């Protein structure tokens, strides 16, 4: 599919492993790590990333659904794997047989795991999900939790390996986060009074940065492993993606001419325009272009503005102020070139989105992807 492509998304597994060790230093032995590799490891490649993190010593891997977990097992990854999404009862038997740990929060899922455990003659491993205010997934409220724990007493083949929650607003609402944390503490006490001994986890990347009060037995870093979002508050994190391409055209146009669809950009002076073979069909967001012209690319270590609308397959950059710009140049759209770097967080600000979406975006077309 991409034998002739000049656009390349390079993934640095070394950077991801380095980020993992940076998080280990922050935790300083106070919590174990559940490395989140869901959604194709945030666009970085689930299997190679999971292999590298398992080898580096990650205590557990987390995915969104059973299909992702099975893919890890099929790749020969033997590390503990947790599915944090909903259980499909038809997959309960495979989850048990392949020692895949699964989130549950209702009696239907509990029953499915109990039946699968009996059939497989081995215990099912479950993590009880508590809804403390995200209002997305989990058992919510004391009465519902008491009912579920009561039912669990009659499901001896389901081991409560863990108990967890998810904070909704760690970045900007500390009071709400503290309230969630207190509800979670109460749920842990209730589970232990019911005779279970689960290990607890609540903190994703932003909560790790908040400090040890939110850490519990495990933490669940996701975006931090890939060098985004909290890189300015956790020392040593490195973005792991680098998106590069090569020019397809370099042309002087006169002052007063327009560039691209809709003629939104008009040159104020004679302008050297470089056309690049990447667009929204490759995941380079359309909002990055247009009249606002917020986006930049790196050419010869110099920033050049993207001008005109982002097309499906092309963007244009003003390289008038890039000395010696040529058709032989490598152009960096995301990542480091020279002494400068365009980070996922910066690109997210240009597009009024989050770095998660940026990292996941470059998979719509089969551009060349390499793991280094």
Phi, psi and omega in degrees: 000329188230034182296333185247007183290141174257352176268131187223132173256109181262131179252125179264101175294330176298319179296318180296316178295321177299319178296320177301313181291328175298320178292321176303320180294320179296317182290328176051041175081002184274347178204150175274168187245125166259106183278122184274118182238020180295168177051051179057041182053050178057036178087008184258353180104100190298314186292306180298324179293315180297319178299316182293317182290323177296318178295324180289343176116013178305135184286333180199157174244145179238138178227172185271331186211170185293327178301317178296319180296317179297321178299321177296315178296319180297333178278000178088013180276117186262355181300154174304137182232131178245129172266119184267352179267189186290147177276127167273115185307329180292344179259003184299319182298316180294321178301316181292312184297329183258016176054043176265125180277143189225139173290139171219156179207012179215162184291331179297315178293321178300315180295320181296318179291322178298314179297318180294321180295318177297317181294325183271352182057040175206153184291147170273142181251118186234151172241121181284120181266126181252127174270107181256009178143355173290329182057046180237297178221155175119164177277134188237129174095151184297319183294315180295321179294317179299320178297315181294318179294326176296318177294324182297330181300336180256017178236072190292345183268003177252113180271127175279089183286327183212168173219136186208164175217179180224126179283141187267333190210049182299323186293328191223006179215082184294324181297317179294321178298317178296322177295317176300317182297321178294320176298321180294318178302318178297321179293321178298315179300316180298318180295321180288324176295334178278002174101008180262159179229060184282152169272139189258148174208142182215328191276119166270196190302312183295324179288330174300318181293337181287333178123175194293341182298336183258006192275317183060212185282324179233160163237160184237072179291137173237279185302328180296326179297333185257004172084030181233165170070303183254016184295341180272352180240346174247116187294136171096001181281139185234126174303137189258357179253144173220118181253121182229161176206182179232148181296151172247347178199144176223117191213132171283134171234156187279158173303139179092354176277160180251159183233127169084178179302144176075355179052041184284333182251128178242131181288136178270349182206170171304133192226135174268113185255126176253126176264135184236139187274061177211143182203197183291342172293342177259358181102000176280107197298139183298328182294346181289343179255211179084197186292328183294320176058045183282330188286154177227155170235162180253125177227122183054034179077006182247140179281134177232134183285143170282131183237147182077174179290145170289126179269174178299324187236357188217152163227162178238142180232145176272109183249021181304323184263016176259105183299127175076014180306135185215170178293344180271001185285145165274135181246129181256120178266331179213128180117192187263140169215125184063230181262009183241160178213134169262116185265161174301326180294320179293315179298324177297320177297319178300322186265003181056049178220203182241154182298334176304312183293324177298310182299322182280348192283337190269052178223009184289324175244154182282068169290159183294130178237133179226141174257131183240000000 
